[in-house]
């Protein structure tokens, strides 16, 4: 395995871990309206599971409301059912054409619980990054044992791997810290 391919594979794994974390924490509610809360929600629409954003227009008319306007009015009840079953802790209000989600302010206990979720998700992402580092380190050491690279090249490669790992972990920590600040802001 070439050095560049090894680094590319490792970086792709680390990037995937960071992107998955971004997606997960975007769906954690912060007390202000955000379409990210529901856009990935799966709705049973004509017998198939479809993402909410693919069957409805999503908007935030004010800081405490998410409005969902399905392109097909017959989907309103299915959307309400999906929101109730999603366990996001918000009850939908519908007038038959538009589903509104009034976002209540978060209690201090709920904020702390959500901050814990953010911490747990960021730790999962850090572990995924470290696993990618471990795999890359093992592959580099195997390449050196097989005399594909010299000991100096191995040392330089391990340093590059560590720098990349540090960079991704710093990004993950920064994302988690920003989300926690957003959660704790009243």
VMD Tcl script that builds the backbone (N, CA, C; Angstrom):
set m [mol new atoms 558]
animate dup $m
set s [atomselect $m all]
$s set {name element resname resid chain x y z} {
  {N N UNK 1 A 0.853 -1.187 0.000}
  {CA C UNK 1 A 0.000 0.000 0.000}
  {C C UNK 1 A 0.894 1.244 0.000}
  {N N UNK 2 A 0.599 2.159 -0.902}
  {CA C UNK 2 A 1.391 3.380 -0.998}
  {C C UNK 2 A 1.092 4.301 0.185}
  {N N UNK 3 A 2.077 5.111 0.519}
  {CA C UNK 3 A 1.943 6.027 1.656}
  {C C UNK 3 A 0.773 6.986 1.448}
  {N N UNK 4 A 0.669 7.529 0.233}
  {CA C UNK 4 A -0.409 8.493 -0.051}
  {C C UNK 4 A -1.783 7.835 0.099}
  {N N UNK 5 A -1.887 6.602 -0.374}
  {CA C UNK 5 A -3.161 5.884 -0.267}
  {C C UNK 5 A -3.517 5.645 1.204}
  {N N UNK 6 A -2.517 5.299 1.987}
  {CA C UNK 6 A -2.706 5.081 3.422}
  {C C UNK 6 A -3.224 6.356 4.090}
  {N N UNK 7 A -2.568 7.482 3.782}
  {CA C UNK 7 A -2.986 8.764 4.368}
  {C C UNK 7 A -4.378 9.166 3.892}
  {N N UNK 8 A -4.667 8.935 2.603}
  {CA C UNK 8 A -5.988 9.275 2.067}
  {C C UNK 8 A -7.088 8.460 2.746}
  {N N UNK 9 A -6.840 7.156 2.913}
  {CA C UNK 9 A -7.833 6.296 3.574}
  {C C UNK 9 A -8.071 6.743 5.009}
  {N N UNK 10 A -6.983 7.074 5.707}
  {CA C UNK 10 A -7.107 7.502 7.095}
  {C C UNK 10 A -7.876 8.823 7.175}
  {N N UNK 11 A -7.523 9.752 6.291}
  {CA C UNK 11 A -8.200 11.051 6.323}
  {C C UNK 11 A -9.685 10.904 6.001}
  {N N UNK 12 A -10.007 10.017 5.067}
  {CA C UNK 12 A -11.413 9.794 4.729}
  {C C UNK 12 A -12.178 9.250 5.935}
  {N N UNK 13 A -11.581 8.303 6.661}
  {CA C UNK 13 A -12.224 7.753 7.862}
  {C C UNK 13 A -12.437 8.836 8.909}
  {N N UNK 14 A -11.421 9.674 9.098}
  {CA C UNK 14 A -11.519 10.742 10.096}
  {C C UNK 14 A -12.570 11.768 9.689}
  {N N UNK 15 A -12.608 12.092 8.388}
  {CA C UNK 15 A -13.581 13.059 7.889}
  {C C UNK 15 A -15.002 12.518 8.067}
  {N N UNK 16 A -15.182 11.222 7.797}
  {CA C UNK 16 A -16.501 10.604 7.976}
  {C C UNK 16 A -16.945 10.670 9.430}
  {N N UNK 17 A -16.023 10.437 10.351}
  {CA C UNK 17 A -16.354 10.503 11.783}
  {C C UNK 17 A -16.781 11.919 12.161}
  {N N UNK 18 A -16.038 12.916 11.663}
  {CA C UNK 18 A -16.365 14.314 11.971}
  {C C UNK 18 A -17.710 14.702 11.357}
  {N N UNK 19 A -17.947 14.302 10.103}
  {CA C UNK 19 A -19.207 14.635 9.438}
  {C C UNK 19 A -20.403 13.983 10.132}
  {N N UNK 20 A -20.240 12.737 10.560}
  {CA C UNK 20 A -21.326 12.044 11.264}
  {C C UNK 20 A -21.648 12.768 12.565}
  {N N UNK 21 A -20.611 13.229 13.247}
  {CA C UNK 21 A -20.832 13.957 14.498}
  {C C UNK 21 A -21.566 15.274 14.227}
  {N N UNK 22 A -21.145 15.999 13.174}
  {CA C UNK 22 A -21.808 17.266 12.822}
  {C C UNK 22 A -23.296 17.033 12.588}
  {N N UNK 23 A -23.614 15.994 11.827}
  {CA C UNK 23 A -25.012 15.680 11.526}
  {C C UNK 23 A -25.783 15.350 12.797}
  {N N UNK 24 A -25.179 14.528 13.648}
  {CA C UNK 24 A -25.851 14.118 14.887}
  {C C UNK 24 A -26.104 15.292 15.822}
  {N N UNK 25 A -25.108 16.148 16.014}
  {CA C UNK 25 A -25.316 17.236 16.973}
  {C C UNK 25 A -26.176 18.348 16.392}
  {N N UNK 26 A -26.274 18.431 15.058}
  {CA C UNK 26 A -27.169 19.427 14.459}
  {C C UNK 26 A -28.620 19.090 14.793}
  {N N UNK 27 A -28.907 17.805 14.978}
  {CA C UNK 27 A -30.276 17.374 15.268}
  {C C UNK 27 A -30.632 17.522 16.746}
  {N N UNK 28 A -29.669 17.899 17.579}
  {CA C UNK 28 A -29.959 18.096 19.002}
  {C C UNK 28 A -30.549 19.482 19.174}
  {N N UNK 29 A -31.713 19.533 19.771}
  {CA C UNK 29 A -32.440 20.797 19.849}
  {C C UNK 29 A -31.822 21.725 20.882}
  {N N UNK 30 A -31.796 23.010 20.557}
  {CA C UNK 30 A -31.126 23.984 21.422}
  {C C UNK 30 A -32.060 25.003 22.041}
  {N N UNK 31 A -33.354 24.873 21.843}
  {CA C UNK 31 A -34.273 25.849 22.412}
  {C C UNK 31 A -34.692 26.896 21.402}
  {N N UNK 32 A -33.955 26.975 20.285}
  {CA C UNK 32 A -34.410 27.866 19.218}
  {C C UNK 32 A -34.726 27.011 18.000}
  {N N UNK 33 A -35.624 27.480 17.176}
  {CA C UNK 33 A -36.100 26.697 16.048}
  {C C UNK 33 A -34.994 26.462 15.026}
  {N N UNK 34 A -34.932 25.240 14.531}
  {CA C UNK 34 A -33.982 24.880 13.482}
  {C C UNK 34 A -34.586 23.748 12.667}
  {N N UNK 35 A -34.515 23.871 11.350}
  {CA C UNK 35 A -35.066 22.814 10.499}
  {C C UNK 35 A -34.244 21.532 10.609}
  {N N UNK 36 A -33.004 21.625 11.087}
  {CA C UNK 36 A -32.151 20.435 11.245}
  {C C UNK 36 A -32.761 19.433 12.224}
  {N N UNK 37 A -33.648 19.926 13.097}
  {CA C UNK 37 A -34.317 19.039 14.052}
  {C C UNK 37 A -35.093 17.927 13.355}
  {N N UNK 38 A -35.703 18.258 12.222}
  {CA C UNK 38 A -36.632 17.320 11.596}
  {C C UNK 38 A -36.324 16.979 10.144}
  {N N UNK 39 A -35.388 17.652 9.506}
  {CA C UNK 39 A -35.225 17.442 8.067}
  {C C UNK 39 A -34.826 16.017 7.698}
  {N N UNK 40 A -34.137 15.322 8.569}
  {CA C UNK 40 A -33.737 13.949 8.274}
  {C C UNK 40 A -34.725 12.905 8.760}
  {N N UNK 41 A -35.824 13.358 9.353}
  {CA C UNK 41 A -36.838 12.457 9.898}
  {C C UNK 41 A -37.430 11.596 8.785}
  {N N UNK 42 A -37.602 10.302 9.062}
  {CA C UNK 42 A -38.176 9.399 8.063}
  {C C UNK 42 A -39.694 9.342 8.248}
  {N N UNK 43 A -40.410 9.596 7.157}
  {CA C UNK 43 A -41.870 9.605 7.164}
  {C C UNK 43 A -42.348 8.484 6.246}
  {N N UNK 44 A -43.325 7.713 6.718}
  {CA C UNK 44 A -43.883 6.675 5.853}
  {C C UNK 44 A -44.850 7.355 4.888}
  {N N UNK 45 A -44.449 7.420 3.627}
  {CA C UNK 45 A -45.182 8.160 2.606}
  {C C UNK 45 A -45.479 7.202 1.457}
  {N N UNK 46 A -46.731 6.886 1.266}
  {CA C UNK 46 A -47.159 5.913 0.254}
  {C C UNK 46 A -46.395 4.600 0.375}
  {N N UNK 47 A -46.256 4.124 1.617}
  {CA C UNK 47 A -45.663 2.815 1.848}
  {C C UNK 47 A -44.143 2.756 1.884}
  {N N UNK 48 A -43.473 3.874 1.617}
  {CA C UNK 48 A -42.000 3.867 1.685}
  {C C UNK 48 A -41.533 4.932 2.669}
  {N N UNK 49 A -40.422 4.658 3.310}
  {CA C UNK 49 A -39.844 5.645 4.223}
  {C C UNK 49 A -39.104 6.696 3.407}
  {N N UNK 50 A -39.502 7.946 3.607}
  {CA C UNK 50 A -38.945 9.063 2.857}
  {C C UNK 50 A -38.508 10.139 3.837}
  {N N UNK 51 A -37.392 10.796 3.529}
  {CA C UNK 51 A -36.943 11.891 4.405}
  {C C UNK 51 A -37.936 13.042 4.310}
  {N N UNK 52 A -38.181 13.656 5.454}
  {CA C UNK 52 A -39.154 14.747 5.531}
  {C C UNK 52 A -38.816 15.866 4.553}
  {N N UNK 53 A -37.528 16.212 4.453}
  {CA C UNK 53 A -37.152 17.325 3.566}
  {C C UNK 53 A -37.439 17.025 2.096}
  {N N UNK 54 A -37.650 15.729 1.748}
  {CA C UNK 54 A -37.945 15.372 0.365}
  {C C UNK 54 A -39.432 15.458 0.030}
  {N N UNK 55 A -40.289 15.587 1.057}
  {CA C UNK 55 A -41.734 15.630 0.779}
  {C C UNK 55 A -42.395 16.907 1.283}
  {N N UNK 56 A -41.599 17.816 1.875}
  {CA C UNK 56 A -42.200 19.029 2.436}
  {C C UNK 56 A -41.192 20.169 2.449}
  {N N UNK 57 A -41.724 21.378 2.445}
  {CA C UNK 57 A -40.892 22.560 2.626}
  {C C UNK 57 A -40.756 22.847 4.111}
  {N N UNK 58 A -39.547 23.116 4.552}
  {CA C UNK 58 A -39.291 23.380 5.970}
  {C C UNK 58 A -38.857 24.828 6.134}
  {N N UNK 59 A -39.375 25.482 7.171}
  {CA C UNK 59 A -38.962 26.865 7.422}
  {C C UNK 59 A -39.063 27.174 8.909}
  {N N UNK 60 A -38.465 28.286 9.297}
  {CA C UNK 60 A -38.558 28.766 10.683}
  {C C UNK 60 A -39.120 30.180 10.637}
  {N N UNK 61 A -40.459 30.299 10.695}
  {CA C UNK 61 A -41.076 31.623 10.606}
  {C C UNK 61 A -40.688 32.547 11.760}
  {N N UNK 62 A -40.375 31.968 12.927}
  {CA C UNK 62 A -39.872 32.778 14.039}
  {C C UNK 62 A -38.904 31.926 14.854}
  {N N UNK 63 A -38.337 32.502 15.891}
  {CA C UNK 63 A -37.281 31.831 16.656}
  {C C UNK 63 A -37.764 30.615 17.436}
  {N N UNK 64 A -39.070 30.472 17.601}
  {CA C UNK 64 A -39.594 29.370 18.409}
  {C C UNK 64 A -40.522 28.427 17.636}
  {N N UNK 65 A -40.517 28.489 16.304}
  {CA C UNK 65 A -41.425 27.651 15.523}
  {C C UNK 65 A -40.735 27.099 14.280}
  {N N UNK 66 A -40.960 25.814 14.026}
  {CA C UNK 66 A -40.559 25.206 12.757}
  {C C UNK 66 A -41.856 24.916 12.011}
  {N N UNK 67 A -41.942 25.377 10.770}
  {CA C UNK 67 A -43.134 25.133 9.956}
  {C C UNK 67 A -42.799 24.095 8.886}
  {N N UNK 68 A -43.700 23.140 8.728}
  {CA C UNK 68 A -43.524 22.073 7.744}
  {C C UNK 68 A -44.719 22.119 6.810}
  {N N UNK 69 A -44.470 22.421 5.542}
  {CA C UNK 69 A -45.556 22.510 4.575}
  {C C UNK 69 A -45.379 21.404 3.533}
  {N N UNK 70 A -46.150 20.296 3.680}
  {CA C UNK 70 A -46.012 19.192 2.726}
  {C C UNK 70 A -46.505 19.606 1.343}
  {N N UNK 71 A -45.821 19.089 0.321}
  {CA C UNK 71 A -46.240 19.395 -1.039}
  {C C UNK 71 A -47.503 18.628 -1.389}
  {N N UNK 72 A -47.755 17.537 -0.690}
  {CA C UNK 72 A -48.967 16.741 -0.867}
  {C C UNK 72 A -49.713 16.771 0.469}
  {N N UNK 73 A -50.889 17.396 0.495}
  {CA C UNK 73 A -51.634 17.580 1.746}
  {C C UNK 73 A -51.971 16.254 2.434}
  {N N UNK 74 A -52.027 15.172 1.664}
  {CA C UNK 74 A -52.367 13.880 2.271}
  {C C UNK 74 A -51.247 13.369 3.183}
  {N N UNK 75 A -50.085 13.994 3.133}
  {CA C UNK 75 A -48.950 13.549 3.950}
  {C C UNK 75 A -48.951 14.166 5.346}
  {N N UNK 76 A -49.859 15.101 5.618}
  {CA C UNK 76 A -49.857 15.812 6.901}
  {C C UNK 76 A -49.929 14.847 8.082}
  {N N UNK 77 A -50.869 13.896 8.035}
  {CA C UNK 77 A -51.014 12.970 9.164}
  {C C UNK 77 A -49.786 12.072 9.320}
  {N N UNK 78 A -49.207 11.636 8.207}
  {CA C UNK 78 A -48.003 10.791 8.274}
  {C C UNK 78 A -46.839 11.576 8.880}
  {N N UNK 79 A -46.751 12.865 8.553}
  {CA C UNK 79 A -45.692 13.720 9.108}
  {C C UNK 79 A -45.886 13.881 10.614}
  {N N UNK 80 A -47.133 14.146 11.021}
  {CA C UNK 80 A -47.418 14.272 12.462}
  {C C UNK 80 A -47.032 12.994 13.199}
  {N N UNK 81 A -47.409 11.848 12.631}
  {CA C UNK 81 A -47.112 10.559 13.255}
  {C C UNK 81 A -45.594 10.362 13.380}
  {N N UNK 82 A -44.852 10.703 12.333}
  {CA C UNK 82 A -43.391 10.538 12.353}
  {C C UNK 82 A -42.755 11.429 13.416}
  {N N UNK 83 A -43.269 12.648 13.569}
  {CA C UNK 83 A -42.727 13.572 14.573}
  {C C UNK 83 A -43.003 13.038 15.978}
  {N N UNK 84 A -44.211 12.556 16.202}
  {CA C UNK 84 A -44.564 12.016 17.521}
  {C C UNK 84 A -43.696 10.798 17.846}
  {N N UNK 85 A -43.486 9.932 16.856}
  {CA C UNK 85 A -42.696 8.711 17.074}
  {C C UNK 85 A -41.190 8.962 17.136}
  {N N UNK 86 A -40.748 10.154 16.716}
  {CA C UNK 86 A -39.308 10.433 16.629}
  {C C UNK 86 A -38.652 10.685 17.973}
  {N N UNK 87 A -39.459 10.947 18.984}
  {CA C UNK 87 A -38.911 11.158 20.328}
  {C C UNK 87 A -38.051 12.422 20.428}
  {N N UNK 88 A -38.426 13.492 19.688}
  {CA C UNK 88 A -37.691 14.758 19.827}
  {C C UNK 88 A -38.284 15.614 20.939}
  {N N UNK 89 A -39.395 15.159 21.504}
  {CA C UNK 89 A -39.964 15.857 22.650}
  {C C UNK 89 A -40.787 17.081 22.297}
  {N N UNK 90 A -41.297 17.136 21.075}
  {CA C UNK 90 A -42.112 18.275 20.644}
  {C C UNK 90 A -43.407 17.735 20.039}
  {N N UNK 91 A -44.527 18.320 20.445}
  {CA C UNK 91 A -45.817 17.896 19.900}
  {C C UNK 91 A -46.171 18.761 18.699}
  {N N UNK 92 A -46.495 18.130 17.566}
  {CA C UNK 92 A -46.851 18.908 16.377}
  {C C UNK 92 A -48.258 19.499 16.487}
  {N N UNK 93 A -48.442 20.661 15.878}
  {CA C UNK 93 A -49.744 21.317 15.809}
  {C C UNK 93 A -50.053 21.477 14.326}
  {N N UNK 94 A -51.224 20.974 13.900}
  {CA C UNK 94 A -51.538 20.991 12.479}
  {C C UNK 94 A -52.872 21.671 12.222}
  {N N UNK 95 A -52.941 22.387 11.095}
  {CA C UNK 95 A -54.219 22.964 10.681}
  {C C UNK 95 A -54.744 22.250 9.433}
  {N N UNK 96 A -54.156 21.100 9.116}
  {CA C UNK 96 A -54.585 20.343 7.942}
  {C C UNK 96 A -53.734 20.610 6.719}
  {N N UNK 97 A -53.061 21.762 6.684}
  {CA C UNK 97 A -52.202 22.104 5.546}
  {C C UNK 97 A -50.745 22.248 5.965}
  {N N UNK 98 A -50.534 22.832 7.121}
  {CA C UNK 98 A -49.179 23.083 7.625}
  {C C UNK 98 A -49.047 22.459 9.009}
  {N N UNK 99 A -47.909 21.821 9.240}
  {CA C UNK 99 A -47.616 21.276 10.566}
  {C C UNK 99 A -46.631 22.235 11.218}
  {N N UNK 100 A -46.982 22.697 12.405}
  {CA C UNK 100 A -46.089 23.612 13.131}
  {C C UNK 100 A -45.532 22.899 14.353}
  {N N UNK 101 A -44.268 23.163 14.631}
  {CA C UNK 101 A -43.634 22.619 15.831}
  {C C UNK 101 A -43.261 23.780 16.732}
  {N N UNK 102 A -44.048 24.032 17.781}
  {CA C UNK 102 A -43.670 25.091 18.717}
  {C C UNK 102 A -42.518 24.581 19.593}
  {N N UNK 103 A -41.406 25.270 19.561}
  {CA C UNK 103 A -40.217 24.851 20.307}
  {C C UNK 103 A -40.254 25.496 21.685}
  {N N UNK 104 A -40.501 24.696 22.728}
  {CA C UNK 104 A -40.532 25.282 24.077}
  {C C UNK 104 A -39.114 25.590 24.551}
  {N N UNK 105 A -38.977 26.564 25.444}
  {CA C UNK 105 A -37.642 26.824 25.991}
  {C C UNK 105 A -37.178 25.600 26.783}
  {N N UNK 106 A -35.886 25.348 26.765}
  {CA C UNK 106 A -35.346 24.178 27.464}
  {C C UNK 106 A -35.171 24.458 28.947}
  {N N UNK 107 A -35.513 23.472 29.765}
  {CA C UNK 107 A -35.265 23.599 31.204}
  {C C UNK 107 A -33.771 23.379 31.448}
  {N N UNK 108 A -33.312 23.770 32.615}
  {CA C UNK 108 A -31.890 23.616 32.948}
  {C C UNK 108 A -31.493 22.138 32.935}
  {N N UNK 109 A -32.371 21.271 33.453}
  {CA C UNK 109 A -32.085 19.830 33.461}
  {C C UNK 109 A -31.969 19.281 32.044}
  {N N UNK 110 A -32.889 19.711 31.183}
  {CA C UNK 110 A -32.875 19.228 29.794}
  {C C UNK 110 A -31.616 19.719 29.081}
  {N N UNK 111 A -31.217 20.964 29.342}
  {CA C UNK 111 A -29.980 21.498 28.742}
  {C C UNK 111 A -28.780 20.651 29.150}
  {N N UNK 112 A -28.722 20.300 30.436}
  {CA C UNK 112 A -27.606 19.486 30.938}
  {C C UNK 112 A -27.620 18.101 30.285}
  {N N UNK 113 A -28.807 17.517 30.137}
  {CA C UNK 113 A -28.914 16.195 29.509}
  {C C UNK 113 A -28.476 16.251 28.042}
  {N N UNK 114 A -28.874 17.311 27.348}
  {CA C UNK 114 A -28.480 17.455 25.945}
  {C C UNK 114 A -26.977 17.705 25.820}
  {N N UNK 115 A -26.414 18.463 26.759}
  {CA C UNK 115 A -24.964 18.697 26.751}
  {C C UNK 115 A -24.224 17.374 26.943}
  {N N UNK 116 A -24.787 16.500 27.780}
  {CA C UNK 116 A -24.190 15.166 27.964}
  {C C UNK 116 A -24.224 14.379 26.659}
  {N N UNK 117 A -25.335 14.500 25.931}
  {CA C UNK 117 A -25.450 13.816 24.633}
  {C C UNK 117 A -24.376 14.314 23.676}
  {N N UNK 118 A -24.158 15.625 23.669}
  {CA C UNK 118 A -23.131 16.207 22.799}
  {C C UNK 118 A -21.762 15.659 23.183}
  {N N UNK 119 A -21.480 15.622 24.479}
  {CA C UNK 119 A -20.190 15.085 24.948}
  {C C UNK 119 A -20.019 13.629 24.526}
  {N N UNK 120 A -21.081 12.835 24.692}
  {CA C UNK 120 A -21.013 11.412 24.336}
  {C C UNK 120 A -20.771 11.245 22.841}
  {N N UNK 121 A -21.471 12.042 22.045}
  {CA C UNK 121 A -21.311 11.946 20.583}
  {C C UNK 121 A -19.920 12.396 20.161}
  {N N UNK 122 A -19.383 13.423 20.815}
  {CA C UNK 122 A -18.035 13.876 20.454}
  {C C UNK 122 A -16.999 12.833 20.867}
  {N N UNK 123 A -17.237 12.147 21.976}
  {CA C UNK 123 A -16.307 11.085 22.392}
  {C C UNK 123 A -16.332 9.934 21.382}
  {N N UNK 124 A -17.522 9.592 20.882}
  {CA C UNK 124 A -17.617 8.548 19.853}
  {C C UNK 124 A -16.813 8.948 18.616}
  {N N UNK 125 A -16.912 10.216 18.231}
  {CA C UNK 125 A -16.173 10.692 17.058}
  {C C UNK 125 A -14.667 10.651 17.317}
  {N N UNK 126 A -14.253 11.054 18.525}
  {CA C UNK 126 A -12.818 10.998 18.858}
  {C C UNK 126 A -12.303 9.560 18.817}
  {N N UNK 127 A -13.102 8.624 19.325}
  {CA C UNK 127 A -12.705 7.210 19.299}
  {C C UNK 127 A -12.567 6.729 17.849}
  {N N UNK 128 A -13.499 7.132 16.987}
  {CA C UNK 128 A -13.424 6.738 15.577}
  {C C UNK 128 A -12.148 7.289 14.931}
  {N N UNK 129 A -11.803 8.536 15.269}
  {CA C UNK 129 A -10.574 9.138 14.732}
  {C C UNK 129 A -9.354 8.370 15.242}
  {N N UNK 130 A -9.358 8.045 16.520}
  {CA C UNK 130 A -8.214 7.299 17.084}
  {C C UNK 130 A -8.109 5.903 16.471}
  {N N UNK 131 A -9.249 5.284 16.193}
  {CA C UNK 131 A -9.222 3.968 15.537}
  {C C UNK 131 A -8.620 4.075 14.139}
  {N N UNK 132 A -8.965 5.146 13.423}
  {CA C UNK 132 A -8.386 5.362 12.093}
  {C C UNK 132 A -6.875 5.549 12.217}
  {N N UNK 133 A -6.444 6.275 13.255}
  {CA C UNK 133 A -5.008 6.468 13.489}
  {C C UNK 133 A -4.337 5.122 13.767}
  {N N UNK 134 A -4.960 4.331 14.627}
  {CA C UNK 134 A -4.384 3.021 14.965}
  {C C UNK 134 A -4.226 2.157 13.714}
  {N N UNK 135 A -5.270 2.117 12.876}
  {CA C UNK 135 A -5.205 1.315 11.650}
  {C C UNK 135 A -4.092 1.806 10.731}
  {N N UNK 136 A -3.962 3.130 10.605}
  {CA C UNK 136 A -2.915 3.699 9.748}
  {C C UNK 136 A -1.529 3.395 10.316}
  {N N UNK 137 A -1.380 3.516 11.627}
  {CA C UNK 137 A -0.089 3.203 12.262}
  {C C UNK 137 A 0.287 1.742 12.023}
  {N N UNK 138 A -0.678 0.844 12.188}
  {CA C UNK 138 A -0.407 -0.582 11.969}
  {C C UNK 138 A -0.007 -0.849 10.524}
  {N N UNK 139 A -0.720 -0.225 9.583}
  {CA C UNK 139 A -0.397 -0.419 8.166}
  {C C UNK 139 A 1.000 0.123 7.855}
  {N N UNK 140 A 1.347 1.265 8.450}
  {CA C UNK 140 A 2.670 1.854 8.221}
  {C C UNK 140 A 3.766 0.942 8.772}
  {N N UNK 141 A 3.539 0.394 9.955}
  {CA C UNK 141 A 4.543 -0.495 10.562}
  {C C UNK 141 A 4.684 -1.790 9.769}
  {N N UNK 142 A 3.566 -2.297 9.227}
  {CA C UNK 142 A 3.632 -3.495 8.377}
  {C C UNK 142 A 4.439 -3.200 7.116}
  {N N UNK 143 A 4.218 -2.017 6.540}
  {CA C UNK 143 A 4.952 -1.632 5.330}
  {C C UNK 143 A 6.448 -1.548 5.622}
  {N N UNK 144 A 6.791 -1.048 6.792}
  {CA C UNK 144 A 8.212 -0.949 7.157}
  {C C UNK 144 A 8.807 -2.336 7.381}
  {N N UNK 145 A 8.038 -3.223 8.019}
  {CA C UNK 145 A 8.515 -4.599 8.242}
  {C C UNK 145 A 8.709 -5.333 6.921}
  {N N UNK 146 A 7.848 -5.035 5.956}
  {CA C UNK 146 A 7.938 -5.672 4.639}
  {C C UNK 146 A 8.961 -4.961 3.755}
  {N N UNK 147 A 9.699 -4.031 4.325}
  {CA C UNK 147 A 10.753 -3.271 3.630}
  {C C UNK 147 A 10.223 -2.431 2.471}
  {N N UNK 148 A 8.943 -2.010 2.567}
  {CA C UNK 148 A 8.382 -1.123 1.548}
  {C C UNK 148 A 8.786 0.319 1.820}
  {N N UNK 149 A 9.004 0.650 3.097}
  {CA C UNK 149 A 9.463 1.994 3.466}
  {C C UNK 149 A 10.611 1.863 4.463}
  {N N UNK 150 A 11.439 2.910 4.517}
  {CA C UNK 150 A 12.580 2.896 5.440}
  {C C UNK 150 A 12.121 3.310 6.833}
  {N N UNK 151 A 13.016 3.168 7.784}
  {CA C UNK 151 A 12.689 3.542 9.159}
  {C C UNK 151 A 12.451 5.050 9.270}
  {N N UNK 152 A 13.232 5.846 8.530}
  {CA C UNK 152 A 13.031 7.304 8.539}
  {C C UNK 152 A 11.673 7.668 7.945}
  {N N UNK 153 A 11.311 7.002 6.847}
  {CA C UNK 153 A 10.000 7.255 6.240}
  {C C UNK 153 A 8.882 6.868 7.206}
  {N N UNK 154 A 9.081 5.774 7.927}
  {CA C UNK 154 A 8.094 5.346 8.922}
  {C C UNK 154 A 7.931 6.418 9.993}
  {N N UNK 155 A 9.047 6.927 10.488}
  {CA C UNK 155 A 8.998 7.958 11.534}
  {C C UNK 155 A 8.246 9.196 11.031}
  {N N UNK 156 A 8.575 9.643 9.814}
  {CA C UNK 156 A 7.891 10.810 9.234}
  {C C UNK 156 A 6.404 10.532 9.029}
  {N N UNK 157 A 6.098 9.321 8.573}
  {CA C UNK 157 A 4.703 8.950 8.339}
  {C C UNK 157 A 3.915 8.931 9.650}
  {N N UNK 158 A 4.497 8.361 10.695}
  {CA C UNK 158 A 3.821 8.327 11.997}
  {C C UNK 158 A 3.586 9.742 12.528}
  {N N UNK 159 A 4.538 10.646 12.279}
  {CA C UNK 159 A 4.353 12.047 12.693}
  {C C UNK 159 A 3.208 12.696 11.923}
  {N N UNK 160 A 3.142 12.446 10.600}
  {CA C UNK 160 A 2.043 12.996 9.788}
  {C C UNK 160 A 0.699 12.469 10.286}
  {N N UNK 161 A 0.666 11.175 10.571}
  {CA C UNK 161 A -0.567 10.550 11.056}
  {C C UNK 161 A -0.995 11.205 12.366}
  {N N UNK 162 A -0.046 11.434 13.268}
  {CA C UNK 162 A -0.369 12.042 14.561}
  {C C UNK 162 A -0.856 13.477 14.389}
  {N N UNK 163 A -0.205 14.250 13.491}
  {CA C UNK 163 A -0.637 15.639 13.252}
  {C C UNK 163 A -2.066 15.675 12.713}
  {N N UNK 164 A -2.356 14.767 11.779}
  {CA C UNK 164 A -3.702 14.723 11.209}
  {C C UNK 164 A -4.721 14.350 12.294}
  {N N UNK 165 A -4.357 13.397 13.135}
  {CA C UNK 165 A -5.236 12.979 14.230}
  {C C UNK 165 A -5.502 14.151 15.171}
  {N N UNK 166 A -4.435 14.851 15.562}
  {CA C UNK 166 A -4.583 16.000 16.462}
  {C C UNK 166 A -5.497 17.053 15.854}
  {N N UNK 167 A -5.351 17.291 14.556}
  {CA C UNK 167 A -6.165 18.291 13.869}
  {C C UNK 167 A -7.650 17.906 13.904}
  {N N UNK 168 A -7.964 16.661 13.581}
  {CA C UNK 168 A -9.366 16.230 13.574}
  {C C UNK 168 A -9.958 16.226 14.978}
  {N N UNK 169 A -9.176 15.810 15.964}
  {CA C UNK 169 A -9.688 15.804 17.341}
  {C C UNK 169 A -9.938 17.237 17.807}
  {N N UNK 170 A -9.062 18.174 17.423}
  {CA C UNK 170 A -9.271 19.586 17.780}
  {C C UNK 170 A -10.559 20.109 17.137}
  {N N UNK 171 A -10.814 19.745 15.875}
  {CA C UNK 171 A -12.052 20.159 15.197}
  {C C UNK 171 A -13.280 19.606 15.918}
  {N N UNK 172 A -13.213 18.344 16.299}
  {CA C UNK 172 A -14.334 17.700 16.996}
  {C C UNK 172 A -14.582 18.383 18.335}
  {N N UNK 173 A -13.506 18.660 19.072}
  {CA C UNK 173 A -13.643 19.339 20.368}
  {C C UNK 173 A -14.263 20.721 20.194}
  {N N UNK 174 A -13.842 21.434 19.139}
  {CA C UNK 174 A -14.366 22.779 18.874}
  {C C UNK 174 A -15.866 22.717 18.554}
  {N N UNK 175 A -16.256 21.764 17.711}
  {CA C UNK 175 A -17.678 21.603 17.376}
  {C C UNK 175 A -18.506 21.309 18.623}
  {N N UNK 176 A -18.003 20.416 19.473}
  {CA C UNK 176 A -18.725 20.048 20.695}
  {C C UNK 176 A -18.843 21.248 21.626}
  {N N UNK 177 A -17.758 21.995 21.757}
  {CA C UNK 177 A -17.758 23.162 22.646}
  {C C UNK 177 A -18.758 24.214 22.162}
  {N N UNK 178 A -18.793 24.449 20.834}
  {CA C UNK 178 A -19.737 25.427 20.276}
  {C C UNK 178 A -21.184 24.993 20.522}
  {N N UNK 179 A -21.460 23.703 20.335}
  {CA C UNK 179 A -22.823 23.209 20.532}
  {C C UNK 179 A -23.218 23.303 22.006}
  {N N UNK 180 A -22.280 22.994 22.911}
  {CA C UNK 180 A -22.578 23.098 24.343}
  {C C UNK 180 A -22.854 24.549 24.735}
  {N N UNK 181 A -22.080 25.491 24.186}
  {CA C UNK 181 A -22.324 26.917 24.462}
  {C C UNK 181 A -23.711 27.309 23.979}
  {N N UNK 182 A -24.053 26.849 22.767}
  {CA C UNK 182 A -25.363 27.148 22.193}
  {C C UNK 182 A -26.476 26.579 23.076}
  {N N UNK 183 A -26.257 25.374 23.607}
  {CA C UNK 183 A -27.254 24.749 24.481}
  {C C UNK 183 A -27.426 25.509 25.786}
  {N N UNK 184 A -26.341 25.982 26.349}
  {CA C UNK 184 A -26.390 26.619 27.667}
  {C C UNK 184 A -26.831 28.078 27.615}
  {N N UNK 185 A -26.858 28.643 26.394}
  {CA C UNK 185 A -27.310 30.025 26.245}
  {C C UNK 185 A -28.824 30.076 26.414}
  {N N UNK 186 A -29.294 30.909 27.323}
  {CA C UNK 186 A -30.735 30.979 27.599}
  {C C UNK 186 A -31.380 32.047 26.751}
}
mol reanalyze $m
mol bondsrecalc $m
mol representation Tube
mol addrep $m
